[in-house]
């Protein structure tokens, strides 16, 4: 089995305002896959379908080699899940919640759960309703990891947490992955945070997948190119995917082109048209994310494209 998650031709329409449309997602086994998208793009809806909490109208979902919903019990037994909103029983204490969840998993690692509880400084007898948001986030990660899953599905796991707690939560996840080679499917609006550790990225917008690629290809292929003397129209077809073209910002002359599929030898294409490539610059994940969404959306009356980077999905 080469892929931990395969979604093919998925369609789901929960209401008139939104629909997942012909969605295809491939998460290789052992990957840390960042699932990105602006507010309302369908990230949480996709995860709910993945976890069997809703049934699509069309398409197929395979998790760890088993079809959803047909093999859902086996899939869930091997999957650690942190939802967007906490799903814990508020009247239980931390100790009771750990004991309660352990009863559902034959793979539960009680010793490691106690180690994480101590490392996270979670109080035994405090009820979940009285935990801070950071403590609740740590407890959710503990419960997901202590079952020793092959797949981690994390929906905004660090949303609203302070930087110290985010660091502790992500460190625990990365330590587990380094020891077990588990697969991670993580949705987050903190784009810059995912850039540090994801090796695959998928960008979702308005229920459709905009792009899916390795982080290495993302950084290698998407560039901002400063071009001087470019004609309004080129006689020959462009040898790349043009994501954006606008006047250069700052004091630079010429235009700023955002290009997907850039190769150094493409500078000759501009030279043949009487233009000159002055600079080729890398984009970080957040910049590339915005440019990809901008190219996939029609502009509004002011020529701007609303993105919603940083909003909760």
Secondary structure in CASP SS format (residue, H / E / C, confidence):
PFRMAT SS
TARGET T0000
AUTHOR 0000-0000-0000
METHOD secondary structure of the structure
MODEL  1
X C 1.00
X C 1.00
X E 1.00
X E 1.00
X E 1.00
X E 1.00
X E 1.00
X E 1.00
X E 1.00
X E 1.00
X E 1.00
X E 1.00
X C 1.00
X C 1.00
X C 1.00
X C 1.00
X C 1.00
X C 1.00
X C 1.00
X E 1.00
X E 1.00
X E 1.00
X E 1.00
X E 1.00
X E 1.00
X E 1.00
X E 1.00
X E 1.00
X C 1.00
X C 1.00
X C 1.00
X E 1.00
X E 1.00
X E 1.00
X E 1.00
X E 1.00
X E 1.00
X C 1.00
X C 1.00
X C 1.00
X C 1.00
X C 1.00
X H 1.00
X H 1.00
X H 1.00
X H 1.00
X H 1.00
X H 1.00
X H 1.00
X H 1.00
X C 1.00
X C 1.00
X C 1.00
X C 1.00
X C 1.00
X C 1.00
X C 1.00
X E 1.00
X E 1.00
X E 1.00
X E 1.00
X E 1.00
X E 1.00
X C 1.00
X C 1.00
X E 1.00
X E 1.00
X E 1.00
X C 1.00
X C 1.00
X C 1.00
X H 1.00
X H 1.00
X H 1.00
X H 1.00
X H 1.00
X H 1.00
X C 1.00
X E 1.00
X E 1.00
X E 1.00
X E 1.00
X C 1.00
X C 1.00
X C 1.00
X C 1.00
X C 1.00
X C 1.00
X C 1.00
X C 1.00
X C 1.00
X C 1.00
X E 1.00
X H 1.00
X H 1.00
X H 1.00
X H 1.00
X H 1.00
X H 1.00
X H 1.00
X H 1.00
X H 1.00
X C 1.00
X C 1.00
X C 1.00
X C 1.00
X C 1.00
X C 1.00
X C 1.00
X H 1.00
X H 1.00
X H 1.00
X H 1.00
X H 1.00
X H 1.00
X H 1.00
X H 1.00
X H 1.00
X H 1.00
X C 1.00
X C 1.00
X C 1.00
X C 1.00
X C 1.00
X C 1.00
X C 1.00
X E 1.00
X H 1.00
X H 1.00
X H 1.00
X C 1.00
X C 1.00
X H 1.00
X H 1.00
X H 1.00
X H 1.00
X H 1.00
X H 1.00
X H 1.00
X H 1.00
X H 1.00
X H 1.00
X H 1.00
X H 1.00
X H 1.00
X H 1.00
X C 1.00
X C 1.00
X C 1.00
X C 1.00
X E 1.00
X E 1.00
X E 1.00
X E 1.00
X E 1.00
X C 1.00
X C 1.00
X C 1.00
X C 1.00
X C 1.00
X C 1.00
X C 1.00
X H 1.00
X H 1.00
X H 1.00
X H 1.00
X H 1.00
X H 1.00
X H 1.00
X H 1.00
X H 1.00
X H 1.00
X H 1.00
X H 1.00
X H 1.00
X H 1.00
X H 1.00
X H 1.00
X H 1.00
X H 1.00
X C 1.00
X C 1.00
X E 1.00
X E 1.00
X E 1.00
X E 1.00
X E 1.00
X C 1.00
X C 1.00
X C 1.00
X H 1.00
X H 1.00
X H 1.00
X H 1.00
X H 1.00
X C 1.00
X C 1.00
X C 1.00
X C 1.00
X E 1.00
X E 1.00
X E 1.00
X E 1.00
X E 1.00
X E 1.00
X C 1.00
X C 1.00
X E 1.00
X E 1.00
X E 1.00
X E 1.00
X E 1.00
X E 1.00
X E 1.00
X H 1.00
X H 1.00
X H 1.00
X H 1.00
X H 1.00
X H 1.00
X H 1.00
X E 1.00
X E 1.00
X E 1.00
X E 1.00
X E 1.00
X E 1.00
X E 1.00
X C 1.00
X C 1.00
X C 1.00
X C 1.00
X C 1.00
X C 1.00
X C 1.00
X C 1.00
X C 1.00
X C 1.00
X C 1.00
X C 1.00
X E 1.00
X E 1.00
X E 1.00
X E 1.00
X E 1.00
X E 1.00
X E 1.00
X C 1.00
X C 1.00
X C 1.00
X C 1.00
X C 1.00
X C 1.00
X C 1.00
X E 1.00
X E 1.00
X E 1.00
X E 1.00
X E 1.00
X E 1.00
X C 1.00
X C 1.00
X C 1.00
X H 1.00
X H 1.00
X H 1.00
X H 1.00
X H 1.00
X H 1.00
X H 1.00
X H 1.00
X H 1.00
X C 1.00
X C 1.00
X C 1.00
X E 1.00
X E 1.00
X E 1.00
X E 1.00
X E 1.00
X E 1.00
X E 1.00
X C 1.00
X C 1.00
X H 1.00
X H 1.00
X H 1.00
X H 1.00
X H 1.00
X H 1.00
X H 1.00
X H 1.00
X H 1.00
X H 1.00
X H 1.00
X H 1.00
X C 1.00
X C 1.00
X C 1.00
X C 1.00
X C 1.00
X C 1.00
X C 1.00
X C 1.00
X C 1.00
X C 1.00
X C 1.00
X C 1.00
X C 1.00
X C 1.00
X C 1.00
X C 1.00
X C 1.00
END
